[in-house]
Amino acid sequence: MSFMTVSDSAARTPSGIAVSGVSRAFGSVFALLDATLTVPAGSVTALIGPNGSGKTTLLLMLATLLTPSTGTIRINGHDPVTEPERVRAIMGWMPDTLGSWPSLSARAALQTTGRMYRMTREQAAVRADELIALTDLDNFADRPSRVLSRGQKQRLSLARALVHSPGVLLLDEPASGLDPAARASLRQLLRRLAGDGTAILVSSHVLAELDEMADAAVFLADGRTASPEQVAAAGASARAWRIRSLDEAALERALAAAGVVGALVQVLGVDQLGTLVRVENEASAAALLHNLVLRGVPVCDFGPAVGNLEHTFLDLTRETGHGIAPNDSEATK
């Protein structure tokens, strides 16, 4: 249910987030050097980077709370610098830590937030009830916010970001403090919102979780976003795969046999979770699995040792230590 009125002209503006060549300096120090990205409507995009990479600075600029030093930002076609009220009306913002009114219940906090978006009392009450159910806060809805756990406050923070049914959603570490069941519910909710047309940008250090919910990823380090070419090359590089067998001895013999492990596969060793091999590409992985099965090895688990996002990020940052190297065509800043 949406309580915001969208004009015909606004409905025709480009949907989602568009960032081009954005930087932000604090005095002589650049927190962000060159960020370029898009988040289309109806998608979930992961924002990935180490501490100090510029993620929070970028999110604050998207949320109209900081002004870029250079570059342009558009939120559903609107400029957050010159049209902050228009952007805030269509954007939901969930920071890593969102303060709550300690004496207000979750229900009262949501109703109050609804009133800030110019809903009537009746509309705000109805929307609060919807969001309490949506974020599984039913059992805690009428307790003062000060007694809520970290995970419950996170759910309340998400509910507050969704009060006005935004078309664009910014989430900074939304799963922090959530138990496994709540994390699964969050993933399902975000996919549902994306299916309804919302453009969602999620910043998180839990890359395995992002692997399960994101359609695309933006990699940021030392204030720069990686180019599509850099991301593609990193994602296609050799990686470690893990193999588990019901007969580990048979697996060891097969891997030692001539013809099973070729030039594109290297045995790295064994850990508590299985045998690790370095595989050049997916075609080599498929050939290795085929050979193991032909030799009668009862393979019960075969897959990358880390998720795609973690592998890509580690490869992107490996050569420079922490940063993403600028493109050859990029001017030196």
C-alpha positions in Angstrom: 0.0 0.0 0.0 1.4 3.4 -0.9 0.3 6.7 0.6 2.5 8.9 -1.6 1.0 10.6 -4.6 3.2 10.3 -7.7 2.6 12.7 -10.6 2.5 11.5 -14.2 5.7 13.4 -14.9 7.5 11.7 -12.0 6.2 8.3 -13.0 8.0 8.8 -16.4 11.4 9.7 -14.9 14.2 7.0 -14.9 13.8 4.5 -12.1 16.5 3.5 -9.6 19.8 4.9 -8.7 22.4 6.4 -11.1 25.8 7.6 -9.8 28.5 8.9 -12.2 32.0 10.0 -11.3 31.2 10.9 -7.7 33.8 12.0 -5.2 33.7 13.5 -1.8 36.5 15.3 0.1 36.7 16.4 3.7 39.3 19.1 3.5 42.2 17.7 1.7 41.2 14.1 2.4 39.1 12.2 -0.2 36.7 9.7 1.4 35.4 8.8 -2.1 37.5 9.3 -5.2 35.5 8.0 -8.2 32.2 6.1 -7.7 30.1 5.1 -10.7 27.2 2.7 -10.4 23.5 2.0 -11.3 20.8 0.2 -9.3 17.9 -0.5 -11.6 14.3 -0.6 -10.4 13.2 -4.1 -9.4 16.7 -5.3 -8.4 18.9 -5.8 -5.3 22.5 -4.6 -5.7 25.2 -5.4 -3.1 27.6 -2.6 -2.1 30.9 -4.3 -1.0 34.1 -3.0 0.4 36.4 -3.0 3.4 36.1 -0.6 6.3 37.2 2.8 5.2 36.5 2.2 1.5 33.9 5.0 1.2 30.6 2.9 1.5 29.1 5.0 4.3 30.1 8.3 2.6 28.4 7.1 -0.6 25.2 6.1 1.2 25.1 9.4 3.0 25.2 11.2 -0.3 22.5 9.0 -1.8 20.4 9.8 1.3 20.8 13.6 0.7 22.8 13.9 3.9 26.1 14.8 2.2 26.9 16.8 -1.0 29.3 15.3 -3.6 32.4 17.2 -4.3 32.2 16.2 -8.0 30.0 14.0 -10.1 26.2 13.5 -10.3 23.6 11.4 -8.5 20.1 10.7 -9.6 17.4 9.0 -7.6 14.5 8.1 -9.8 15.7 11.0 -12.0 15.9 13.5 -9.1 19.0 15.3 -7.9 19.5 14.8 -4.1 21.4 18.1 -4.0 18.8 20.3 -5.6 15.7 18.2 -4.9 16.3 16.7 -1.5 12.6 16.7 -0.5 11.6 14.9 -3.7 14.3 12.3 -3.1 13.4 11.8 0.6 9.8 11.2 -0.5 10.7 8.3 -2.7 13.6 6.8 -0.7 13.8 4.6 2.4 17.0 4.8 4.4 18.1 2.3 7.0 21.5 3.3 8.4 23.8 0.9 10.3 22.7 2.4 13.6 19.3 4.2 13.8 18.4 5.9 17.0 15.0 5.1 18.4 12.7 7.0 20.8 13.3 5.0 24.0 9.9 5.6 25.6 7.8 5.0 22.4 6.7 1.5 21.5 7.4 0.1 18.0 3.8 0.8 17.0 3.9 4.4 18.2 7.3 4.9 16.5 5.9 3.7 13.2 2.7 5.8 13.5 4.8 8.8 14.3 7.0 8.2 11.3 3.9 7.8 9.1 2.7 11.2 10.3 6.0 12.7 9.3 5.2 11.6 5.8 1.9 13.5 6.0 -0.3 10.4 6.5 -3.5 10.8 8.4 -3.7 9.2 11.8 -5.8 6.4 10.3 -3.4 5.8 7.5 -0.4 5.8 9.8 -2.1 3.3 12.2 -3.0 1.0 9.3 0.5 1.2 7.8 2.1 0.6 11.3 0.0 -2.6 11.7 1.1 -3.8 8.2 4.7 -3.3 8.9 4.6 -4.9 12.4 3.3 -8.0 10.7 5.7 -7.7 7.8 8.8 -7.5 10.1 7.6 -10.0 12.7 7.3 -7.5 15.5 3.9 -8.6 16.6 5.0 -9.8 20.0 7.0 -6.7 20.7 4.9 -4.0 19.1 3.7 -2.4 22.3 6.9 -2.5 24.3 9.1 0.6 24.8 11.9 0.6 22.3 14.5 0.8 25.1 13.8 -2.9 26.0 14.1 -4.3 22.5 17.1 -6.4 21.6 19.6 -5.3 18.9 17.8 -7.6 16.3 14.4 -6.3 17.2 15.6 -2.7 16.9 17.0 -3.6 13.4 13.6 -4.9 12.4 12.0 -1.7 13.7 14.5 0.3 11.7 13.7 -1.5 8.5 10.0 -1.0 9.2 10.5 2.7 9.6 12.4 2.8 6.3 9.4 1.2 4.6 6.7 3.4 6.1 6.1 5.4 3.0 6.5 2.5 0.5 9.6 3.9 -1.1 10.6 3.1 -4.6 14.3 3.2 -3.7 15.7 1.6 -0.6 19.2 2.1 1.0 20.2 -0.5 3.6 23.5 -0.4 5.7 24.2 -3.7 7.4 20.5 -4.6 7.7 21.1 -8.2 9.0 23.3 -7.0 11.9 22.0 -8.6 15.1 19.4 -10.8 13.4 19.1 -14.5 14.2 19.2 -17.0 11.3 15.4 -17.2 11.0 15.2 -13.4 10.8 18.0 -13.2 8.3 16.1 -15.7 6.0 13.0 -13.6 6.4 14.9 -10.5 5.5 16.2 -12.1 2.3 12.7 -13.1 1.3 11.3 -9.7 2.1 14.0 -7.9 0.0 13.4 -10.2 -2.9 9.7 -9.6 -2.7 10.2 -5.8 -2.6 12.5 -6.0 -5.6 9.8 -8.1 -7.4 7.4 -5.2 -6.8 9.8 -2.8 -8.5 11.9 -1.4 -5.7 15.5 -0.5 -6.4 17.5 -1.8 -3.4 21.1 -1.1 -2.5 22.5 -3.2 0.4 25.8 -2.6 2.1 27.1 -5.6 4.2 30.2 -7.4 5.2 28.5 -10.7 5.1 29.2 -11.6 1.5 27.7 -15.1 1.7 24.4 -13.6 2.6 24.6 -11.1 -0.2 25.3 -13.9 -2.6 21.8 -15.3 -1.8 19.9 -12.1 -2.4 21.7 -9.8 -4.8 21.2 -9.5 -8.6 24.5 -7.5 -9.0 27.3 -6.1 -7.0 29.3 -2.9 -6.8 32.9 -3.3 -5.5 34.4 -0.3 -3.7 37.9 0.1 -2.3 40.0 3.2 -1.5 37.1 5.3 -2.8 36.9 3.7 -6.2 34.3 1.4 -7.8 35.7 -1.4 -9.9 34.8 -1.3 -13.6 32.7 -4.1 -15.2 35.8 -5.4 -17.0 37.7 -5.6 -13.7 34.8 -7.4 -12.0 34.4 -9.9 -14.9 38.1 -10.7 -14.9 38.2 -11.2 -11.1 35.1 -13.4 -11.1 36.6 -15.6 -13.8 40.0 -16.1 -12.1 41.1 -19.5 -10.7 39.6 -20.3 -7.3 39.6 -23.0 -4.6 36.9 -25.7 -4.7 36.1 -28.0 -1.9 35.4 -31.8 -2.3 33.9 -34.1 0.2 33.5 -37.8 -0.3 31.9 -40.7 1.6 35.2 -42.5 1.0 38.0 -40.0 1.6 40.7 -42.6 0.9 39.2 -43.3 -2.5 39.1 -39.5 -3.2 42.8 -39.2 -2.2 43.7 -42.1 -4.5 41.7 -40.7 -7.4 43.2 -37.2 -7.1 46.7 -38.8 -7.1 46.0 -40.8 -10.2 47.4 -39.6 -13.5 44.8 -38.0 -15.7 42.5 -36.9 -13.0 44.3 -33.7 -11.9 45.5 -31.9 -15.0 47.4 -28.7 -15.6 44.3 -26.6 -14.7 43.7 -28.3 -11.3 46.0 -28.2 -8.3 45.5 -30.1 -5.0 45.9 -27.6 -2.1 45.4 -29.8 0.9 42.8 -31.1 3.3 40.9 -29.3 6.0 38.2 -30.2 8.4 35.6 -29.6 5.7 37.1 -31.6 2.9 39.8 -31.6 0.2 40.7 -28.2 -1.4 41.8 -28.0 -5.0 42.6 -24.9 -7.0 40.6 -25.0 -10.3 41.3 -22.7 -13.2 37.7 -22.3 -14.3 34.3 -23.9 -14.2 35.0 -26.1 -17.2 38.0 -27.6 -15.4 35.8 -28.1 -12.3 33.2 -30.0 -14.4 35.9 -32.2 -15.9 37.4 -33.0 -12.5 34.0 -34.0 -11.1 33.3 -36.1 -14.2 36.6 -38.0 -13.8 36.0 -38.6 -10.1 32.6 -40.0 -10.7 33.9 -42.2 -13.5 36.5 -43.6 -11.0 33.7 -44.6 -8.6 34.5 -41.9 -6.0 31.3 -41.3 -3.9 31.4 -37.5 -4.1 28.8 -35.9 -1.7 29.9 -32.2 -1.9 31.6 -30.4 -4.7 31.6 -26.6 -5.0 33.6 -23.4 -4.6 35.2 -22.9 -1.2 33.9 -19.4 -1.0 31.0 -17.6 -2.7 31.2 -15.7 -5.9 31.1 -12.3 -4.3 33.9 -13.1 -1.8 36.1 -14.6 -4.4 35.6 -11.6 -6.8 36.3 -9.1 -4.0 39.4 -10.9 -2.7 40.8 -11.1 -6.3 40.1 -7.4 -7.0 41.9 -6.3 -3.8 44.7 -8.9 -3.9 47.2 -7.1 -6.2 47.1 -3.7 -4.5 46.6 -5.0 -1.0 43.4 -3.0 -0.3 42.5 -0.8 -3.2 40.9 -1.3 -6.6 43.3 0.0 -9.3 42.0 2.7 -11.6 41.2 1.9 -15.2 44.0 2.5 -17.7 41.9 5.3 -19.3 41.1 7.0 -16.0 42.8 10.2 -15.3 45.1 10.2 -12.3 43.6 12.2 -9.4 
